[in-house]
Each structure stands twice: as structure tokens, then as C-alpha cells.
Amino acid sequence: MSQRPVRLHSGSWEDNKKREELHTKKFLEEFKAFALRGNVMDMAIGAKKEEEAAPTTKVCPFCKSEIDIEATRCPHCTSVLNETEEK
């Protein structure tokens, strides 16, 4: 049985280098197209914008300190807060 030398690469080094450059170029083109499609879809559909969170605090009308929005009495100046004062 005769032994043949094993070829690790098919073709010359220059051919492999060109093939590698071609694959890299194709990958970059596909990635660019993918990124552009995503941006176009976001613009067409309208990217979801983050909604502002509901306020969790309010300002005491008497001492102007920040208090919890559901508070009925200010913990700083102990003033009673009425519903009409909040609005």
C-alpha cells in the first residue's frame, strides 16, 4: 500500500487568500444589508419610544419638600394635604 502526501489546503496560497477576502466582503455586505433593513423597519413601523414613568413623588405646597404621591400629610412640616391642593 503506497502512502500519498496529505494536502491540507486545496489550491495555492493566493487562491485561499482571495477566497477568504471574498467571504469577508460578502459577510460585510450581508451585515450592512441586515443593519439597514432593521433601521428601515424601525422607521416604517415607528420604533417604540420609552414611555415616561408615572410620577411617584409630589411637592408639598407648604414647605416645598418632595413627598410620596399618595401622602395625605407632609412628613417634613406635618401639614395636612387636601385633594384640591394637589390638582
C-alpha positions, 0 to 999 in steps of 0.5 A, spaced: 500 500 500 503 506 497 502 512 502 500 519 498 502 526 501 496 529 505 494 536 502 491 540 507 489 546 503 486 545 496 489 550 491 495 555 492 496 560 497 493 566 493 487 562 491 485 561 499 487 568 500 482 571 495 477 566 497 477 568 504 477 576 502 471 574 498 467 571 504 469 577 508 466 582 503 460 578 502 459 577 510 460 585 510 455 586 505 450 581 508 451 585 515 450 592 512 444 589 508 441 586 515 443 593 519 439 597 514 433 593 513 432 593 521 433 601 521 428 601 515 423 597 519 424 601 525 422 607 521 416 604 517 413 601 523 415 607 528 420 604 533 417 604 540 419 610 544 420 609 552 414 611 555 415 616 561 414 613 568 408 615 572 410 620 577 411 617 584 413 623 588 409 630 589 411 637 592 408 639 598 405 646 597 407 648 604 414 647 605 416 645 598 419 638 600 418 632 595 413 627 598 410 620 596 404 621 591 399 618 595 401 622 602 395 625 605 400 629 610 407 632 609 412 628 613 417 634 613 412 640 616 406 635 618 401 639 614 395 636 612 394 635 604 387 636 601 385 633 594 384 640 591 391 642 593 394 637 589 390 638 582 
